[in-house]
């Protein structure tokens, strides 16, 4: 039934009955329905798996030919799969209209388009050639997506039983966790009492004795081992190596309440900082000089910031009460990136955000291209998006998330600290959380 629904949706989309946005919304609904069906029919999972696998194999064989989906044998109705005549306009069995589904054209977005276009989901003006942006064989894509959802569900359901923290830090107000890019087994946790460091991938932790106070974030310098910037509510301090002392950083940032800071993933000299009551600032010289990007404060409750590099860099902010906001013009204008319909985030109260530009995920639509994966933390768990915030999927971690971060780009490593200070680790992009190597 779910497969039939996906077929009907694809057919109506290709016949021009659905706009790009409506198609995306309905597809999101069927995505959630597929998960619900899998859960409800858990006892009969073998039958579901075999049906889906048989359909996928048929579609793959068809696509191996000329890239279009052919009927199983002869001419059949796409809805009920009963034989139909070559001149029939309606199925003699179910009465539904017949049409030949063609492969949609792949259209890549213009990377220089305005952010309002990049973050939109398409026009409601009907379907055009440009609007047909899904990969060739859209029906097969829908069925394969069901297989992917099913696989994730069964894998993660079993993985929930094996979830366990790999370590714990007892402190106050866990603000941020960071991985040393030069030594991925070295982690830093910024909190209300200072900073803790782990040299074994998060299993054991010790405080940095010479760094006290409420530290909201730490930045690790890629070219130099041990070089680090620590950001407190009152300002920035830095050290040049592991054995050097901390010194205050001078700069023109109007420090009154620094909330979040991040580095550009491709340029360690480029920093972004959000200040309560001021807005978003940019430094291109490692923090010595700052320029205001936003004309007015976005929100007083910004909790995280990450940058996804590209022809046009995308800046993402998480907020407590505002969800995810995205900007593609350097922070001057912002759009919601909380997803929509059944792909929407179930909560706008977010604690953190992190991005992995090297995850290998690629999303292409008429509105934009997006490479990588986004992760957000909340009291309701961790959520992941691979389409730039158009849709979100809850990861199977059975814990809240006070802060999170990804490991080196492409490593699929993900670290989460919850409100009790427990450290959770995933090495497969959030599918399993057993903490095993």
C-alpha positions as a Python dict, from the first residue, in 0.01 Angstrom:
ca = {
    (1, 'X'): (0, 0, 0),
    (2, 'X'): (278, 240, 85),
    (3, 'X'): (450, 153, -243),
    (4, 'X'): (126, 215, -432),
    (5, 'X'): (88, 553, -265),
    (6, 'X'): (439, 648, -368),
    (7, 'X'): (364, 544, -725),
    (8, 'X'): (47, 750, -733),
    (9, 'X'): (233, 1051, -596),
    (10, 'X'): (509, 1017, -855),
    (11, 'X'): (260, 979, -1140),
    (12, 'X'): (59, 1286, -1039),
    (13, 'X'): (380, 1487, -1006),
    (14, 'X'): (501, 1388, -1351),
    (15, 'X'): (159, 1457, -1504),
    (16, 'X'): (182, 1814, -1377),
    (17, 'X'): (-90, 1787, -1113),
    (18, 'X'): (147, 1875, -826),
    (19, 'X'): (384, 2166, -780),
    (20, 'X'): (738, 2104, -661),
    (21, 'X'): (650, 2220, -309),
    (22, 'X'): (334, 2008, -283),
    (23, 'X'): (525, 1708, -416),
    (24, 'X'): (795, 1753, -151),
    (25, 'X'): (540, 1795, 128),
    (26, 'X'): (344, 1485, 30),
    (27, 'X'): (660, 1283, -9),
    (28, 'X'): (754, 1384, 345),
    (29, 'X'): (417, 1260, 468),
    (30, 'X'): (467, 923, 298),
    (31, 'X'): (812, 908, 455),
    (32, 'X'): (660, 930, 802),
    (33, 'X'): (385, 690, 703),
    (34, 'X'): (645, 436, 591),
    (35, 'X'): (811, 450, 932),
    (36, 'X'): (475, 411, 1107),
    (37, 'X'): (387, 111, 890),
    (38, 'X'): (718, -53, 964),
    (39, 'X'): (665, -8, 1336),
    (40, 'X'): (305, -130, 1326),
    (41, 'X'): (396, -435, 1122),
    (42, 'X'): (708, -522, 1314),
    (43, 'X'): (592, -878, 1369),
    (44, 'X'): (556, -928, 996),
    (45, 'X'): (874, -753, 898),
    (46, 'X'): (998, -1035, 677),
    (47, 'X'): (700, -998, 446),
    (48, 'X'): (745, -622, 421),
    (49, 'X'): (1115, -657, 353),
    (50, 'X'): (1061, -915, 81),
    (51, 'X'): (793, -705, -92),
    (52, 'X'): (1009, -395, -88),
    (53, 'X'): (1318, -585, -200),
    (54, 'X'): (1131, -744, -490),
    (55, 'X'): (1005, -405, -604),
    (56, 'X'): (1348, -247, -576),
    (57, 'X'): (1508, -527, -778),
    (58, 'X'): (1248, -484, -1053),
    (59, 'X'): (1308, -110, -1066),
    (60, 'X'): (1683, -155, -1070),
    (61, 'X'): (1658, -393, -1364),
    (62, 'X'): (1445, -140, -1548),
    (63, 'X'): (1684, 142, -1473),
    (64, 'X'): (1977, -67, -1594),
    (65, 'X'): (1823, -41, -1941),
    (66, 'X'): (1735, 309, -2053),
    (67, 'X'): (1681, 478, -1718),
    (68, 'X'): (1300, 468, -1726),
    (69, 'X'): (1063, 246, -1533),
    (70, 'X'): (905, -23, -1743),
    (71, 'X'): (600, -230, -1648),
    (72, 'X'): (655, -581, -1518),
    (73, 'X'): (529, -744, -1836),
    (74, 'X'): (336, -590, -2121),
    (75, 'X'): (116, -289, -2058),
    (76, 'X'): (-27, -275, -1708),
    (77, 'X'): (-202, -18, -1491),
    (78, 'X'): (40, 170, -1267),
    (79, 'X'): (-215, 158, -984),
    (80, 'X'): (-357, -196, -976),
    (81, 'X'): (-105, -362, -1213),
    (82, 'X'): (-379, -529, -1416),
    (83, 'X'): (-332, -563, -1796),
    (84, 'X'): (-456, -272, -2008),
    (85, 'X'): (-494, -218, -2379),
    (86, 'X'): (-260, -1, -2583),
    (87, 'X'): (-549, 239, -2664),
    (88, 'X'): (-701, 248, -2317),
    (89, 'X'): (-707, 591, -2156),
    (90, 'X'): (-849, 457, -1829),
    (91, 'X'): (-782, 131, -1650),
    (92, 'X'): (-1071, -113, -1719),
    (93, 'X'): (-1019, -261, -1371),
    (94, 'X'): (-978, 36, -1132),
    (95, 'X'): (-1094, 317, -1361),
    (96, 'X'): (-795, 543, -1295),
    (97, 'X'): (-634, 744, -1579),
    (98, 'X'): (-335, 590, -1751),
    (99, 'X'): (-15, 776, -1834),
    (100, 'X'): (340, 697, -1928),
    (101, 'X'): (581, 813, -1660),
    (102, 'X'): (896, 963, -1800),
    (103, 'X'): (1222, 1016, -1617),
    (104, 'X'): (1246, 1366, -1470),
    (105, 'X'): (1535, 1580, -1580),
    (106, 'X'): (1817, 1646, -1338),
    (107, 'X'): (1853, 2020, -1289),
    (108, 'X'): (2127, 2169, -1073),
    (109, 'X'): (2070, 2494, -894),
    (110, 'X'): (2260, 2809, -978),
    (111, 'X'): (2505, 2839, -685),
    (112, 'X'): (2495, 3217, -714),
    (113, 'X'): (2120, 3240, -663),
    (114, 'X'): (1975, 3450, -381),
    (115, 'X'): (1929, 3285, -42),
    (116, 'X'): (1553, 3331, -64),
    (117, 'X'): (1562, 3099, -364),
    (118, 'X'): (1820, 2866, -210),
    (119, 'X'): (1614, 2809, 102),
    (120, 'X'): (1272, 2791, -62),
    (121, 'X'): (1114, 2466, -172),
    (122, 'X'): (991, 2573, -511),
    (123, 'X'): (705, 2760, -672),
    (124, 'X'): (340, 2666, -657),
    (125, 'X'): (292, 2769, -1020),
    (126, 'X'): (281, 2411, -1145),
    (127, 'X'): (541, 2169, -1270),
    (128, 'X'): (793, 2273, -1536),
    (129, 'X'): (1102, 2105, -1676),
    (130, 'X'): (1311, 2296, -1422),
    (131, 'X'): (1089, 2178, -1138),
    (132, 'X'): (1148, 1809, -1215),
    (133, 'X'): (1470, 1780, -1021),
    (134, 'X'): (1466, 1435, -860),
    (135, 'X'): (1706, 1172, -985),
    (136, 'X'): (1612, 966, -1290),
    (137, 'X'): (1355, 706, -1195),
    (138, 'X'): (1169, 902, -931),
    (139, 'X'): (943, 607, -850),
    (140, 'X'): (1246, 392, -778),
    (141, 'X'): (1389, 669, -562),
    (142, 'X'): (1072, 668, -353),
    (143, 'X'): (1080, 290, -307),
    (144, 'X'): (1451, 286, -232),
    (145, 'X'): (1386, 559, 26),
    (146, 'X'): (1136, 328, 194),
    (147, 'X'): (1403, 59, 208),
    (148, 'X'): (1644, 312, 358),
    (149, 'X'): (1391, 418, 621),
    (150, 'X'): (1315, 56, 700),
    (151, 'X'): (1681, -33, 731),
    (152, 'X'): (1749, 265, 957),
    (153, 'X'): (1450, 176, 1173),
    (154, 'X'): (1552, -186, 1228),
    (155, 'X'): (1920, -106, 1277),
    (156, 'X'): (1854, 178, 1520),
    (157, 'X'): (1585, -15, 1710),
    (158, 'X'): (1839, -283, 1791),
    (159, 'X'): (2109, -25, 1856),
    (160, 'X'): (1900, 146, 2124),
    (161, 'X'): (1947, -158, 2345),
    (162, 'X'): (2326, -120, 2321),
    (163, 'X'): (2344, 253, 2388),
    (164, 'X'): (2575, 351, 2667),
    (165, 'X'): (2781, 660, 2752),
    (166, 'X'): (3154, 631, 2700),
    (167, 'X'): (3241, 880, 2975),
    (168, 'X'): (3110, 1150, 3206),
    (169, 'X'): (3206, 1497, 3324),
    (170, 'X'): (3052, 1645, 3636),
    (171, 'X'): (3019, 2023, 3594),
    (172, 'X'): (2762, 2297, 3543),
    (173, 'X'): (2599, 2424, 3225),
    (174, 'X'): (2759, 2216, 2950),
    (175, 'X'): (2809, 2468, 2670),
    (176, 'X'): (3017, 2316, 2391),
    (177, 'X'): (3224, 2013, 2296),
    (178, 'X'): (3508, 2025, 2041),
    (179, 'X'): (3741, 1777, 1870),
    (180, 'X'): (4106, 1864, 1808),
    (181, 'X'): (4151, 1850, 1426),
    (182, 'X'): (4518, 1750, 1466),
    (183, 'X'): (4447, 1476, 1720),
    (184, 'X'): (4089, 1344, 1684),
    (185, 'X'): (4116, 1148, 2008),
    (186, 'X'): (4159, 1477, 2200),
    (187, 'X'): (3831, 1642, 2303),
    (188, 'X'): (3752, 1960, 2497),
    (189, 'X'): (3433, 2030, 2690),
    (190, 'X'): (3351, 2391, 2780),
    (191, 'X'): (3119, 2442, 3077),
    (192, 'X'): (3027, 2676, 3358),
    (193, 'X'): (3331, 2581, 3564),
    (194, 'X'): (3598, 2600, 3294),
    (195, 'X'): (3718, 2336, 3046),
    (196, 'X'): (3778, 1961, 3069),
    (197, 'X'): (4003, 1772, 2827),
    (198, 'X'): (3998, 1408, 2722),
    (199, 'X'): (4296, 1241, 2554),
    (200, 'X'): (4125, 909, 2487),
    (201, 'X'): (3825, 995, 2276),
    (202, 'X'): (3595, 1103, 2558),
    (203, 'X'): (3635, 812, 2800),
    (204, 'X'): (3828, 991, 3074),
    (205, 'X'): (3838, 1363, 3147),
    (206, 'X'): (4052, 1605, 3345),
    (207, 'X'): (4008, 1979, 3405),
    (208, 'X'): (4246, 2230, 3254),
    (209, 'X'): (4388, 2370, 3580),
    (210, 'X'): (4486, 2709, 3439),
    (211, 'X'): (4149, 2795, 3282),
    (212, 'X'): (3864, 2884, 3515),
    (213, 'X'): (3528, 3058, 3492),
    (214, 'X'): (3227, 3026, 3267),
    (215, 'X'): (3368, 2916, 2930),
    (216, 'X'): (3109, 2902, 2653),
    (217, 'X'): (3325, 2765, 2371),
    (218, 'X'): (3674, 2664, 2258),
    (219, 'X'): (3827, 2691, 1910),
    (220, 'X'): (4111, 2464, 1800),
    (221, 'X'): (4361, 2601, 1549),
    (222, 'X'): (4413, 2358, 1262),
    (223, 'X'): (4774, 2445, 1160),
    (224, 'X'): (4922, 2445, 1510),
    (225, 'X'): (4906, 2157, 1755),
    (226, 'X'): (4777, 2272, 2094),
    (227, 'X'): (4688, 2625, 1983),
    (228, 'X'): (4346, 2715, 2117),
    (229, 'X'): (4111, 3005, 2183),
    (230, 'X'): (3875, 2992, 2481),
    (231, 'X'): (3573, 3219, 2489),
    (232, 'X'): (3412, 3331, 2811),
    (233, 'X'): (3123, 3564, 2876),
    (234, 'X'): (3372, 3847, 2924),
    (235, 'X'): (3612, 3793, 2637),
    (236, 'X'): (3866, 3577, 2457),
    (237, 'X'): (4189, 3419, 2580),
    (238, 'X'): (4435, 3215, 2377),
    (239, 'X'): (4740, 2995, 2401),
    (240, 'X'): (4996, 2916, 2130),
    (241, 'X'): (5066, 2555, 2232),
    (242, 'X'): (4972, 2295, 2491),
    (243, 'X'): (5249, 2410, 2726),
    (244, 'X'): (5211, 2786, 2680),
    (245, 'X'): (5020, 3014, 2914),
    (246, 'X'): (4691, 3187, 2843),
    (247, 'X'): (4684, 3550, 2735),
    (248, 'X'): (4394, 3786, 2679),
    (249, 'X'): (4310, 3864, 2316),
    (250, 'X'): (4280, 4225, 2216),
    (251, 'X'): (4020, 4322, 1960),
    (252, 'X'): (3737, 4556, 1875),
    (253, 'X'): (3456, 4313, 1957),
    (254, 'X'): (3208, 4492, 2188),
    (255, 'X'): (3219, 4224, 2455),
    (256, 'X'): (2915, 4223, 2681),
    (257, 'X'): (2771, 3875, 2636),
    (258, 'X'): (2938, 3647, 2381),
    (259, 'X'): (2694, 3362, 2323),
    (260, 'X'): (2846, 3139, 2051),
    (261, 'X'): (3160, 3134, 1835),
    (262, 'X'): (3278, 2915, 1549),
    (263, 'X'): (3556, 2887, 1291),
    (264, 'X'): (3509, 2855, 918),
    (265, 'X'): (3585, 2488, 836),
    (266, 'X'): (3810, 2579, 541),
    (267, 'X'): (3983, 2885, 687),
    (268, 'X'): (4089, 2892, 1051),
    (269, 'X'): (4143, 3271, 1040),
    (270, 'X'): (3772, 3331, 975),
    (271, 'X'): (3562, 3344, 1292),
    (272, 'X'): (3194, 3411, 1357),
    (273, 'X'): (3062, 3529, 1694),
    (274, 'X'): (2712, 3604, 1814),
    (275, 'X'): (2666, 3864, 2089),
    (276, 'X'): (2343, 3907, 2278),
    (277, 'X'): (2198, 4248, 2206),
    (278, 'X'): (2435, 4312, 1914),
    (279, 'X'): (2406, 4037, 1656),
    (280, 'X'): (2643, 3837, 1439),
    (281, 'X'): (3006, 3946, 1390),
    (282, 'X'): (3277, 3831, 1149),
    (283, 'X'): (3655, 3829, 1193),
    (284, 'X'): (3888, 3744, 907),
    (285, 'X'): (4213, 3769, 1103),
    (286, 'X'): (4166, 3520, 1384),
    (287, 'X'): (3974, 3751, 1617),
    (288, 'X'): (4175, 4072, 1611),
    (289, 'X'): (3922, 4274, 1413),
    (290, 'X'): (3547, 4223, 1388),
    (291, 'X'): (3274, 4345, 1152),
    (292, 'X'): (2903, 4347, 1228),
    (293, 'X'): (2711, 4130, 980),
    (294, 'X'): (2356, 4152, 1114),
    (295, 'X'): (2202, 4499, 1147),
    (296, 'X'): (2003, 4401, 1453),
    (297, 'X'): (1993, 4112, 1698),
    (298, 'X'): (1833, 3799, 1559),
    (299, 'X'): (1734, 3654, 1893),
    (300, 'X'): (1861, 3665, 2248),
    (301, 'X'): (1859, 3285, 2271),
    (302, 'X'): (2110, 3175, 2006),
    (303, 'X'): (2271, 2851, 2125),
    (304, 'X'): (2497, 2744, 1838),
    (305, 'X'): (2647, 2838, 1504),
    (306, 'X'): (2799, 2638, 1218),
    (307, 'X'): (2916, 2715, 865),
    (308, 'X'): (2868, 2487, 565),
    (309, 'X'): (3123, 2592, 299),
    (310, 'X'): (3048, 2611, -71),
    (311, 'X'): (3037, 2847, -366),
    (312, 'X'): (2811, 3039, -130),
    (313, 'X'): (2875, 2969, 238),
    (314, 'X'): (2566, 2884, 438),
    (315, 'X'): (2558, 3002, 800),
    (316, 'X'): (2327, 2816, 1038),
    (317, 'X'): (2221, 2926, 1386),
    (318, 'X'): (2037, 2722, 1645),
    (319, 'X'): (1823, 2892, 1906),
    (320, 'X'): (1619, 2812, 2211),
    (321, 'X'): (1273, 2909, 2098),
    (322, 'X'): (1361, 2984, 1736),
    (323, 'X'): (1484, 2652, 1599),
    (324, 'X'): (1726, 2670, 1306),
    (325, 'X'): (1791, 2982, 1097),
    (326, 'X'): (2000, 2992, 780),
    (327, 'X'): (2172, 3266, 585),
    (328, 'X'): (2338, 3251, 245),
    (329, 'X'): (2439, 3615, 217),
    (330, 'X'): (2687, 3650, 500),
    (331, 'X'): (2432, 3684, 778),
    (332, 'X'): (2245, 3984, 641),
    (333, 'X'): (1915, 3802, 588),
    (334, 'X'): (1782, 3484, 743),
    (335, 'X'): (1532, 3210, 662),
    (336, 'X'): (1382, 2937, 875),
    (337, 'X'): (1544, 2596, 826),
    (338, 'X'): (1316, 2398, 1057),
    (339, 'X'): (1175, 2173, 785),
    (340, 'X'): (807, 2145, 701),
    (341, 'X'): (509, 1910, 737),
    (342, 'X'): (629, 1569, 860),
    (343, 'X'): (992, 1658, 804),
    (344, 'X'): (973, 1949, 1047),
    (345, 'X'): (1163, 1961, 1372),
    (346, 'X'): (922, 1868, 1654),
    (347, 'X'): (1080, 2129, 1880),
    (348, 'X'): (1220, 2480, 1836),
    (349, 'X'): (1407, 2469, 2165),
    (350, 'X'): (1754, 2373, 2046),
    (351, 'X'): (2072, 2356, 2249),
    (352, 'X'): (2336, 2324, 1978),
    (353, 'X'): (2413, 2276, 1609),
    (354, 'X'): (2705, 2125, 1419),
    (355, 'X'): (2774, 2047, 1055),
    (356, 'X'): (2979, 1789, 867),
    (357, 'X'): (3053, 1920, 515),
    (358, 'X'): (3240, 1599, 430),
    (359, 'X'): (2969, 1350, 525),
    (360, 'X'): (2918, 1246, 162),
    (361, 'X'): (2549, 1340, 161),
    (362, 'X'): (2436, 1530, -150),
    (363, 'X'): (2099, 1696, -206),
    (364, 'X'): (1999, 1852, -538),
    (365, 'X'): (1678, 2039, -615),
    (366, 'X'): (1561, 2318, -840),
    (367, 'X'): (1608, 2564, -555),
    (368, 'X'): (1958, 2472, -438),
    (369, 'X'): (2235, 2218, -396),
    (370, 'X'): (2351, 2106, -53),
    (371, 'X'): (2642, 1886, 45),
    (372, 'X'): (2698, 1751, 393),
    (373, 'X'): (2492, 1687, 704),
    (374, 'X'): (2356, 1908, 981),
    (375, 'X'): (2296, 1795, 1339),
    (376, 'X'): (2102, 1974, 1613),
    (377, 'X'): (2065, 1889, 1979),
    (378, 'X'): (1765, 1938, 2204),
    (379, 'X'): (1603, 1809, 2520),
    (380, 'X'): (1415, 1569, 2292),
    (381, 'X'): (1729, 1419, 2136),
    (382, 'X'): (1942, 1470, 1827),
    (383, 'X'): (1812, 1542, 1477),
    (384, 'X'): (1987, 1520, 1140),
    (385, 'X'): (1928, 1693, 806),
    (386, 'X'): (2098, 1614, 475),
    (387, 'X'): (1905, 1868, 266),
    (388, 'X'): (2009, 2192, 431),
    (389, 'X'): (1725, 2204, 684),
    (390, 'X'): (1430, 2128, 455),
    (391, 'X'): (1361, 1809, 652),
    (392, 'X'): (1486, 1655, 974),
    (393, 'X'): (1505, 1298, 1103),
    (394, 'X'): (1538, 1207, 1469),
    (395, 'X'): (1842, 994, 1545),
    (396, 'X'): (1795, 692, 1774),
    (397, 'X'): (1996, 827, 2068),
    (398, 'X'): (1784, 781, 2381),
    (399, 'X'): (1911, 1090, 2559),
    (400, 'X'): (1879, 1465, 2565),
    (401, 'X'): (2164, 1668, 2414),
    (402, 'X'): (2311, 1968, 2595),
    (403, 'X'): (2583, 2005, 2329),
    (404, 'X'): (2713, 1813, 2029),
    (405, 'X'): (2988, 1821, 1768),
    (406, 'X'): (3113, 1623, 1472),
    (407, 'X'): (3461, 1480, 1433),
    (408, 'X'): (3695, 1546, 1139),
    (409, 'X'): (3501, 1605, 815),
    (410, 'X'): (3391, 1279, 660),
    (411, 'X'): (3474, 1071, 968),
    (412, 'X'): (3104, 1014, 1053),
    (413, 'X'): (3200, 1068, 1418),
    (414, 'X'): (2947, 1243, 1640),
    (415, 'X'): (2983, 1335, 2008),
    (416, 'X'): (2700, 1437, 2240),
    (417, 'X'): (2703, 1546, 2603),
    (418, 'X'): (2372, 1539, 2787),
    (419, 'X'): (2253, 1745, 3081),
    (420, 'X'): (2399, 1493, 3326),
    (421, 'X'): (2745, 1522, 3172),
    (422, 'X'): (2735, 1182, 3004),
    (423, 'X'): (2932, 1158, 2679),
    (424, 'X'): (2783, 959, 2391),
    (425, 'X'): (2971, 864, 2077),
    (426, 'X'): (2862, 748, 1732),
    (427, 'X'): (3103, 645, 1457),
    (428, 'X'): (2840, 604, 1184),
    (429, 'X'): (2674, 944, 1162),
    (430, 'X'): (2431, 884, 1448),
    (431, 'X'): (2283, 548, 1348),
    (432, 'X'): (2434, 357, 1643),
    (433, 'X'): (2555, 482, 1980),
    (434, 'X'): (2727, 184, 2137),
    (435, 'X'): (3061, 361, 2172),
    (436, 'X'): (3242, 57, 2032),
    (437, 'X'): (3537, 86, 1795),
}
